[in-house]
Amino acid sequence: LLEERRRNFVLVEESGGPHAFIGSTIVVEHDGDMLTYALVGSTESDPASGRISIDSPVGAALVGASAGSEVDVRTPRGAVRYRVIEVR
């Protein structure tokens, strides 16, 4: 598993301001609630603890988002809109 991760390693460089990517913590607003998520790989995912996979519908939609943007996500329960408050 570790060797596979090393072979598939990609260095992500930030440019033009903070954008969400794997390893980021992102604060979003949805229906008046503030939610904080850590964007992680699928093997580290624990949605109950706020650690969401970048392969999940919400995680995939948040990758590349920056503060002030709005993100629409198609979930099994229907469309959901998140407003990005902060990326760190």
HUTA-V508503 format. One line per field, one symbol per residue. ss: DSSP state (h for helix, s for strand, l for the rest). phi: phi as a letter, one per 40 degrees, with the letter a starting at -180 (. if undefined). burial: 1 if it has 24 or more other C-alpha atoms within 12 Angstrom, else 0. A space follows every 50 residues. Layout:
BEGIN
ss: ???
phi: ???
burial: ???
END
This chain:
BEGIN
ss: lhhhhhhlllllllllllllllllssssssllsssssssslhhhlshhhl ssslllhhhhhhlllllllssssssllssssssssssl
phi: .ccccccccbcbbcaghcbcadgcbbbbbafgccbbbbcbcccbcadcbg bbccccdcdccccgcbdgcbbcbcbdchcbbbbccaba
burial: 00000000000000000111111111110000001111111000000000 11110111111111111010100000000001111111
END
